[in-house]
């Protein structure tokens, strides 16, 4: 027994000794092997948590207001306010000539297919097929069919099955390709016939980022295509414009909800496998690709249920499945809330809910529910049974000779329309300071509550102290390195945050030059970077390694990635100011790459620096407006709504007393020998 106890003690000592010899570089290591502080196991989700908390607060305020509406007059006023906010962003679009063309016809026993091209904007082509039943009412009800995220658009077998069932029951059906799908690729590689960017959600998100930067959303273009589709139907003698319906699943459900909320000519709408609430969406799968994120929607007080409130009392059917990745709970909550406005307007029977067992799919039961809904509310009596139908080959439904507008017609793209509708003429900086802070969503509300020391390690002649900073919001802990030369007196502080994380600084040749000048470097991993980067989060807007879904949620709540990072920098400055050994020291900053806007924002709106050296700054806003194939990494931190308002250089005008010098070092072959001393000298003087 004694031997066993001795062996156990020996193992424990050796184990403990082993832990003490290997000092992890992670700030959150608890110095017991690879383990980290229990309470901060998921601290890497800091960026998402900050944005979600903002969304939750805004959504709770909206919910409280909606709950207070008790009268018909209250609902009418709420609805009118919603429509005013919702429609404002599309004022820039004008109804120009459709220039409709019929490029071909197909004959089936029960219906004819006309291949259609029209222009929703001048030179911006929409491809679709009009399915006309041979036995029909005169005029007949029509259904607009919106496709989900299929590469071949409405030609997908699942979508064909639904729309052909409609037409064989006597509905005229117009199915059109969404932007970035079917024959409407925005980034066509003519050699391969595929997108240069990726699948539908990548196409939407890559183009969508550029629209967000102008203070709009690619959803505006999706909605306008739908509005012009209704205009097209108005030109057809076969169609009864008093009986227009719209439906679609997944991304098609999104389009259905967005378009139907905008265009009052749509009598009946049946969005499928999309309707939920923003709260449940953000709690579960997160924000989706760009067209599902109208500009600053949550900040404006517009939740997904509001797309249905805007339609009241017009008939709407929410179609769901029990295992959809769009939260079923959110769908049920939306239905319960929507019933309040419909009841108040005396149309309780016009809001309906269909649910079936299944994943993200159109089940037979749900298809039949949609059939019955349109038959009732578009006044076309018949049998709602979903039947087997003969499908078309994809190529049969091509509208253009090559199967791509870009290959056949060389039309405009969203990128070109975005340039057409917007400019980069910025307002005078002196008149927009408050507007800049609001647009970036910067709120310096966090107060430092503790700086927790977690150890230190050394590499060569450099010693690194590790801390994490806690704050009164308890939403994340900020990981910090304090870097200095071993045994050297600390004279001044340089705040230097690297776009790739604080550990990257240890590899930078410039670091030793800065330390040798008597400086201590304080560096943090800002939200989205280093130890605050969630490598598992990708989302469906993941383009060339960049998770744009973060930008989408930031947009929804009226914030920005650089704004969140500026707030974190303020927390870092509080740490420096509260540390006794730095009292009386001067504090300068090295602002690098995509972090430049965050550093400058922190400097001008709250905490100043004695000097700021700007290294390899990001391009101006005009780059994103004028460069079709932009670098996604550079766009990640750009503020939605900033283009046309300000450039990052405009921030310099708000702090003229702070010397700032810009250094372009990345592409200089001898930068290590020449530029580095210049940077150090600038900070020293």
C-alpha positions, 0 to 999 in steps of 0.5 A: 500500500505504501508503494502505491501511495508513493507511486501516486504521489510521484505521478502527481508531482511529475504531472504538476511539474510537467504542467509548470514547464510548458507555459501555454500562450493562450491567455485563458489557459488554466495551467493544467495541461491544455485546459482553459478557464471553465467559465471562458470555454466559449469566449471565442464566440465574443463577436457573435455574442456582442451582436446577438445581445444587441439584437435581443435588446432591440427585439425585446423593445419591439416585442414590448411595443407590439404587445401594447397594441390593443386596438384596430387603430393601433394596428393600422398605425403600426402597419403604416409605420412599418410600410413607410420604413420598409419601402423607403430603401426602394425609392431609388428604383423607377419603373422603366420599360420592361422590354419583354421578349418571348424567346421560345415556346414549349407545348404540353398536353395541358399547358403552354410554356413561354420563355420570358426575358424582361428588364427589371432595371435598364439592361438588368435581365430577368429570365423566367417561364410563363406556364399557361394552362390550356383549360382555364378561367378567362382571365385566370388567377396567377401564381408567382413562383420564387425559387430557393437556393438551387443552382438551376433556379426554378428548373429544380425538380422539387420546384417544377413539381410544385409549379406544374401542379399549380398550372395543371389545376388551372393557375397561370404560373410565372417562375423566374430565376433569382439573382445569382441562380439559374441563368442569372449568375453574377460572376460567370466563368464562361469557360466552365459555365459556373460561378467564379465565387461559388454557389447561390448563397456565395453569389448573393453574399459577395454582391450583397456586401457591396450593397450593404456598404452603400446603406442598402441591401441586395434584398432591395434588388430581389424585391424589385425583381418581384415587383416587376414580375407583377408588372409583367403579369399585368401585361398579360391578357390571360391574367386576372390582376385581382387574383395574384398569388406568390409562393416559394420555399427556402430562399423562395420563401424569403423572396415570397415574404419580402415581395408580398410585404412590399407589393399590395397587388399580391392577394395571397402569399404562402412562404414556405420553410422560411418564416421564423423570428429573428430572435429564434433565427439568431439563437439557432443557425444564425443570420443567413445569406445577404438577401435575407438581411434588409439594411438595419432591419432589426434596428429599424424595428422590423422583425420577420413577423412584420412581413406578415403584419404588413400584409394584413388583412390579405390572406397569408399561409405560413408553411413549415416543417417540424425539423426545418433548420429555420426554427419551428418555434419561431414560426409558431410564435410568428403565427400567434403574433400575426393572428393579433393583427389579423383579428384586429382587422376582422380577418382571422380566417385569412392568416393560416398555418400549415405544418408537417413532419419533415426537414427543410423540404416540401412535403406532400401534405404541405404542397396540398395545403398550399394548393387548397389555400390558393384555390380558396383565396384566388377563387379557383375551386378544384381538387388540391391533391398533389399529383405526379407530373412530367418534369422538364429537362433543365435545358428545355427551360433555358430562356437564353441560348447559352443558359446564362444571361452573361453569356448570351446578352452581356447584361448588367449585374448587381455590382453595376447597378450598385455603382449606378445608384450610388456614389462615393461623394462623402459629406464634409467630415465636420458635419457627420461626426455623430452620424459616423458614430451612429452608422458604425454603431459605436457605444462605449458602454463597457466598464473594466471590472477586473484585469486577471493575470494568468501567467507569463512566458518568454521568447528570446529576450522578450517577456510576455505577460498574459491578462484577460479583461472582464467588463460590466456587461459580462459578454466576453473577456478581452485577451491581452498581451503585455510585451516587453524586453526582459529587464528593461525599464518601461518608458512608454506604451504602444498599443498595437493590435494585429489583424491576425491576432496578438501572437502574430506580433511575436513574429514581426521584425518591427516588434524588437525595434519598438521594444528597443526604443524603450516601449512596452507593447500592449496588444489584445485580440479584438472580437473576431480575431485570435482567441476571440475568433470562432473558427467553426463559424462559417454560415452560408455567406462564407466566401473565400475564407471570410464569414460574412454572416457576421457582417450580416448580423452587424448590419441587422442591428445597426453595428459594424465589426470595426465598431465592435472592435473600437469598443473593445479597444476602449476597454484595453485603454481603460486597462492601461489607464488603471495600471499604476506602472503606466501612469505618466507614460505616453500612449501611442498606437500602431494601427494596422491593416483592417484594424485602422478604422477601429483604432481611429474610431476609438481615438476620436470618439473616446480615448486619444493617443499621443501619436498614431502610426498607420501601417498598410491601411485598407483601401478607400470605400470607392475600392469596394464600389468600383472593384467587381472582384474585391478582396473579401478580407478587406470588406469584412470590417467595413461599416455598412452604410459608410460608402457615400458618408465617409472614408476612413481617412476622414476620421483623421479630421476629427483629431487634428491635434494627434499626429498621424503618419501613414506607412506603406510597408507591405510591398516594400522589398527593403521595408525591414531595413528602411521603414521600421526605423522611420516608424520607431522615430515617429513614435519616439519624437 
